[in-house]
Amino acid sequence: MGQNLGKKVQSFEKKTLDDFKKVHIYLKCNIGDLYFFIKFINSEYEVHRELNLNFSFHKNSSNKLKDKNTQILGEAISKCKNLQQLALCLNQNEIGIPGVSSLVDGIADCQNLNKIKLEIGRNNIGYAGTQYIGQALSRCANLEILDINLNSSFVGMGATFLGNTLKNYKKLNILTLILCDNFISDQDAANLGFSLGKCQNLKELYVDLSKNLVQDGAIGLGTGLGNCFQLLNLTIILYNNNISTNGASGFLNGLQNCTKLENLNIGLNSNKIESDGVQNFGSHLLRMPNLKNLYLDLSQKIFEQVAKSHLIIENQNFMQHPTLEQKNYLLRRRYHANLAVKLAIKN
């Protein structure tokens, strides 16, 4: 491994300033991590147009970034005045509020950014840090694509705070929010949905709220998302919550206002949806006249054998859809009668 690292170092030293206009640095733990970190800190900032930096570490690594390191990184990024695209992976470090606030302040100084991907999951961000991320990045006036991964970062009510900042992203049309395993409450999920509904330019949205505390707040989430009238592609992952049949039905009912939707992916598996409510779900989606691709996962541990007959009724509803054709019907028996419905574009 030492020989390989030596070759990489020699190759890296030969790079010219033109080579730095697009920098892709992928770091794994242990040997070489600090070298590349320092190399970026000492690089010619003004030549960077696109940065792809990965400073993630294995769970048991001793070489994790802390607040001080992250503050230095933020200061360095702030000097990249010509930066247009940034992908920064900082998963599984020891970053807290001081570090993340300095980091996103530095990113926000790059006013030419139109695309940001920030993966900072499994850190100690908390609700205050989440709010700061939303506030700071909204200062990037030209931002069109935003991807934030905050899984397992103690977000909690920060989902509401983050949502409140989204209306300030005037040019945003593609948004990804990965907020799984974050103790996000029923009310915070609903609040996030209503805030997303104010993002009128969104064309593509991916939200992962799996492994949280969502119940009937799913109704508010769906109602809010129903106000995203320009959406073409929507993925909502809600598995491993406590969503009831009523909550799931209300969620789907809210989405029916997204009449421009072409691709819809919904994960409602491992909730508390009972089989006797499944037959109503299809009617909510019939009002999406442009829907071409649908994947709806309703796998539940509590379904009984009667779920099969209800799903058949459900499929009859879907078959009335003007642009959808049933391509695949899968009845899984991993628990009682788990099921998933997959519908695809009509040939």
N, C-alpha and C positions, 0 to 999 in steps of 0.2 A: 504493500500500500504506500510505503514511503517513496518508492521509485515512481509510482503513478502520480503521487502528489508533486514530486519534483518536476516531472514533465509538464504538469498543468501549470506550475508556477513559472517555468521557463517560457511556456507558450503565452501565459498571461502577460509577462514582462515585455513581450514583443509587440503588444497591442499598440496601435497608434491612436491619436485623438479621434480620428474618423471611426475607428472600431468602437469607440465608447458612445457613439451616437445612439446605439441600441445595445443596452447592457442586460444580459441575462446571467444572473448569478444564482446558482442553486447550491445551498449549503446543507450538508448533513452534519450530524454531531461529531464531536471529538476533533480529530486532526483536520486542520484547514479552516475551521469556522472563523476564528478570530482573524486569520489572515485575510479572508475575503471581506470581512466586516471593515477592517482597517483600510483595505485597498479601496473600498467604495468611499470611505470617509475622506481619503486623501486624493480622490480622483478630481478631474476637471469638471466641475458641476455644470458649467454652461453648455457643454456639448451633449448632455443627456436629453434625448427626446422620449425614450421609452425605457423604463426600468422594471425588471422582474427580479425581485429580491426575495429569497427564501431563507429566513433565519429561524425555522422551526427546529425543535430538538426532541429527541426521544424522551419519554417520560422520566426515566431515571438518569438522564444526563446531568452532569455537574456544571456544564458550560451553558447555562441558560441566561438569556438577556434579562436584566433587571431594569428598574426605572431609570437609573443613570445612563445605561447603555442606550435605552430607547430615547431618552432626551437628546443624546448626541446624534442619534440617527435622524431624529426630527429636525435638528438644526442643519444637518447635512442636506436633507431632502429640500428644505426651504430655500437653499441656494441654487437649486436646479430650476432656474426661472423659465427655461424653454421646454420643460417637461410637459408632455401631452398625455402619456399613458403610464399608469403606475400599478403594478401588481406587487403587493407586499404581504408575505406570509410570516406571521409571528406566533403561530399556534404553540401552545404548551410551553410557555416561558414563565417568568415570574414578574409580569408587568402589572402595575396597579394604576390608580388614577393619575398620579404625577407623571408617570411615563407616557400613558396614552394621551393625556392632554397636551403634552409637549409635542408628541408625535403628530397628532392631527392638526395642531396649530402650524407645524412646519409644512405639512401637506397642503394646507389651505393657502399658504403663501404662493403656491404654484398656480397662478391664475390661468395658465394655458391648458390645464388638465381638462380632458373631455372624457376620460375613462379611469375609474379607480376600482381596484379590487383589493380589499383589506380583509385578510384572514387573521383574526386575533383571538380565536377561541381558546378555551381552557387557560385563561388568565384571570386575574382578580380585577376585572373591569368594573363590575357592580352597576347599579342603576345610574349613579352620578357620572361614571365614565362613559356609559352608553349615551347619555344626554349630551355630553361634551362632544362625542364623535359626531352626532347629528348636527349640532350647532356649528362646529368648525367646518365640516366638509360642505355645508350649505353655502359657504363663502366662495366656493369654486363655481363661479358664475357660468362657466361654459360646460359644466358636467352634463353628459348625456347618458352615460352608463355607470351605474354604481352597484358594487357587489360587496356586501358586508357579511362576514361570518363571525358570529359571537357565541357559538355554541358553548354550553357549559361555562358561562362567564358570570353567573349570578346577576343576570340582567333584571329580573323581576319587573318592578314598575318602570324600569328604564325603557320598556317597550312602548309605554305611553309617551314618555319624554322624547324618544327617538321619533315616534310618529308625528309629534307636534312640530318637528323641524322640517318634515318632508315637503310641506307646502312651499318652502323657500327654494326648492330645487326647480327652478323655472323651466329648464331645458331637458330635464330628465325624461327619458323614454324607455329605458330598460333598467329594472331594479331587481336585485336579489337580496333577500334578508334571511339569513340562517340563524334562527334564534332558538334552536332546540335545547331541551334540558336546562331551563333557565328559571324555573319557578314563576313563570308568567301566569298571572291570575286570569280569571274569567273576564273581569272588567278591563284589564290591560289589553287582552286580546281584542275585545270589542272596540276599545279606544284606538288601537292600531288600525283596525279596519276602517273606521270613520276617517282617520287621518289619511290613509291611503286613497280613500275616495276623493280627496281634494287634489290628488295628483292627476290632473286632467290630460296630461300629455303622455301618460304611460301607454306603451304599446305591448310591452312584455313584462310580466311580473312573476317572480318565484318567491314564495314565502314558506319557510319551514318552521312550524310551531309545534313539532312533535315533542313528546315527553314533557309536557307542561301541565297546567292545572285548569285547562279550558273545559267548561261545561256548556251551559246555554249561552255563554258569551259568543259562541260560534254564530249565533243568529245575528248579533251586532257586527261581527266580522264580515259575514256574507252581505249584510245590508250595506255596509260601508263600501265594500268592494264593488257592489252593484253600481256605484256612482262613477266607476272608472269606465266611462262610455267608449273610450278609444282602444280598450284592450283587445289584442288579437290572440295573445298567448298567455295562459294563466296556469300556474302550478301551485297548489296549496297542499302542504303536507301536515296532517293533523293527527297522525297515529299516536297511540299511547297517551290519550287524554281521558276525560270523563264525559264525553259528548253523548247525550241521550238521543233517542230517535227524534224527539221534538227539536233538539238542537241541530241535528243534521238536516232535517227537513227545512227548518228555518234558514239555515246556511245556504242550502241549494236554492231556496226560494229567492233569497237576496241576489244571487248571482244571475238570475234570469234577466236582469236589466242590462247585462253586458251583451247586447245584441250583436256586436261585431266580433265576438269571440269565434275563433276558428279552431283553436287547440286548447283543450281543457284536461288537466290532470289533477285528480283529487284523491288524496289518501286519507280515508276515514277509518282505517283498520284499527283493531284493538281499542275500541271505545266501548260504549254501552248502548249500542244500537240494537234494538230488538227486531226480530224477523217480521213481526206484524206491521211494521211501518215502512218496510222497504218498497212495497208496491206503489207508494205515493211519490217516490223520488223522481221517476222518469218524467212526470208531468211538469216539473219545474224546469227541466232542460229542454222541453219541446219549444219553448219560447225563444230559443237562441237560433235564429234562422240560418246563420252562417256557419254553424258548428260542423267541422269536418272530422276532427279526431277527438275522441273522448276515452279517457281511462279513469274508471271509478272503482276504487278498491274499498270494499265494505266488509272485509274479513273480520269476523267477530268470534270471540271465544264462546259467547253465550247463545249463538244461533242454534235452533233446533232443526230437525229434518224438514219441518214445514217451510223453511226458508227457500227450498227449491221451488215449491209451487208459487211462492210470492215473487221469486225472481222471474219466473216465466211470465207472470202478469206484468212485471216491470219491463221485461223485454218487449212485450207487445206495445207498450207505450213508446219505447225507443224506436220500434220499427215504423212508427207513424212519422218519425222525423224526416223532413224533406231531403236532408243531405247526409244522414247517417245510415250505415248499414251494419248490422251485427256481423262481426267477423269471428268472434271468439267468445265462447261461453265456458267458463271454467268454474267448476264446483270442487273446491278443495275440502278434504275431510281430515285436516290436520288436528282439529279439535272435534267439534260436532259436525257442522256443515259450513265451514268457512267458504266464502264466495268472493269472486271478483268478476266484474263485468268489463269487457274490453270491446270498444266499438271503434271502427276505423273509417277512413274516408271511403265514400262510395265510388266504385270503379265506373 
